[in-house]
């Protein structure tokens, strides 16, 4: 099953890098401990809305801040008496891609198709995933996934399968969506907060509820 905790942070308009990534991760680790009475062995972050030109900045700033949160938690005897440091993986999700894929009979590929060779980058570990059926007389739209860091050591099949399954776990839609459920939830919450809630943050009592759907 899945369980979600949501957090909100604000920053200046036009800033794409999450400035409070470390604090958000630290809060998430504390909430995880409050539910399971232990820290996770592995943390996989799906990061939406990053262009190719920002990948280096994301790795340097956001991944660095999250690792600092791990180290900070390592020294917290209340939440982490064993001094455990989780392993981190971050996957950037890009929906604004122009790549379309066809079969040899010039029909659109089926939902669930993964393309991880031939047209992928020579610089990054990336792949394209088609999760939704093609529209009538059209081609299915793919989503690009870029693994920017992987301390876990996941296989290519594992991260592709995990990403595909998460696309079917968005509770506000009966079928699969183009991006993993955590990204969709984050986008929905950000839109609600940005358009309706001004500077007020949601109550912490709502953190473990999908109140924004």
C-alpha angles and dihedrals in degrees: 000000000000132000125187136205117188130205133186129209131172133217139161120298114268095026107127099178113084102240095193097046092124095051092046091051092048091052090048091053091051092050091047089054092048089058103037102022090230139068123254119262091214135026121197116191121197107201118196129198104031122137124211091257091058098049094094092049091049092052093046099044111023099035090043091051092049092051089051088054089053091052091047090052090048089066095047107100093189096059100022113029091159093053093236120176114201120226114245134216125175125195121190114215117208118188097169097081129131097208114123124181130210135186122239089267089057093249121130117269118256126259111275094040116145123197113194104152141049099025100037125106123278090210102049139042097246142145140180122239128194110201104163132062118255118258120247111288090001143090127255117256117237130212123217121225122196120189102212097175134009121180090158096067097228120182120240091248091051097054092043093050092044092050093048094050093049089058088066096052101075102120095203093067129049095221139036122302130208098255133039116279095250089058092049092049091048091050092049092049092046091051092049093047094045096048105033115018104055109194097336116109121216116262114267087235087071095051094099095044130080090230093151097065 
